[in-house]
């Protein structure tokens, strides 16, 4: 699947989850549920994948942990907050660059309507 095909599946799954569970739960609940829903659809998901940071040619094994890496191509960063801050988008873009991925989705399950809580972040796409 391409990044865009994966993104469509992720958005559809997030919509189903948000419609069923509603807003306001812990991020960890949405993480487990979204991973489950995507795996049901036959899509590979890695939760809390460690992504190393390279600094001055030195590999730092603990750079950050991606909430979800879907299909080996899309990083999904999950939030359950009242509003997304501009720093969240910048953070996801940094994650994409460090992991050498082209597409990320920032999904805020804290919104009234999930469509208002989904932001695409691209890195050289």
N, C-alpha and C positions, 0 to 999 in steps of 0.2 A: 504494500500500500504506500501511496505517496504521503507526504506530510499533510497535504490538504484533505485527502481521504481520511486519514487518521483523525484530523481535527474535527471533521464532520461527525465521526463516530463518538468522539469525546464530548462534543457539544450536545449531541442527542442523548448520550448517557447522563450527562450532567442535568439536562432538562428533566429527564425521567426521575432522577434521584431527588431533585429539588421539588418537583411536583408531589412526590410521594412523602418525603420526610419533612419538607419545609425548610425555612431558614433558621439559623441561630444555634445549630449544634456545634460541637467542637470540630475543628479541622480534621482531626484524626478519624472521626466517624465518616466524614465525606471521603477521605483518602481511602479507607478500607472499602467503602461501598462503591466508589468509582472504579477502583481496581477490580473488584468482584464483577461489576457490570460489564467492564471491557473484556475481562477474561471470558465471561459467558458468551461474548460475541466473537471469541476466537482471536482476540488481540493480545499479544504479549505485553505484560506490564511489570515493571520493576519498581518496587516501593523503596523510598529512602536510599536511593543509589548514591554512594559516595563518588564525588567527582573531584579528582585531584587538581591542585593549582600548580602551575609551573612558574617559578619566580627565579630570575637570574640563572636559568638552566637547571634549577634544583626542583625536583618534584616533591611537593608537599602533599602527602597522601590525604590529608583531611582538609580539603578546600571547602566543600559544602556538601549538603545532601539534597538531592532533587526529590521533591515529594513523590512525583511519578515520572518515569520515562516510559513512554508508550510507543510500542513498535520499534524501539531503538532509535526513533527519530524525533519525537516531540516531547519536550519537557513541560510538565503541567505543575504549576505552582498554585496551591490551594490556600484560600483565605476564608475566614468566616468573621468578617468585620463589618462595621457600619458603612465604611467608605474605604476605597482603595486610595493609597497615597502615591504620589508620583515616584517615590523611592521604590515601591514594589515593582513597578515596570522596569526601572533601571536595574534593579537587582536581578530580575529575570533575564534581561538582556546580557548582563555580565555572566550569568549561569550558561546561557546559550553560547557565548563566546568561549568560555573555559571548556565546555563540553564539546565544542565544535559541532553544534546542532544549529539548524536553520529556523526552526519554528518552536515557539513556546506559547502556551495558553495560561493566562492568569485568570483563575476562576474564583470569584467571591460568592460563596454560598450564603452570605449574610444579607443579600439584597432581597427586596420584595419579589422582583421578577428576575429570574436567572439570566435572561437575555441582557439585562443591564449590568450584570456582574462578570461578563466574559470579555476579556481583552486579548487580542492577538499581538504577540511581540515577535518581530522577525529579526534575524541576523543573516544578512546577505542573501535573502530569498528573493 
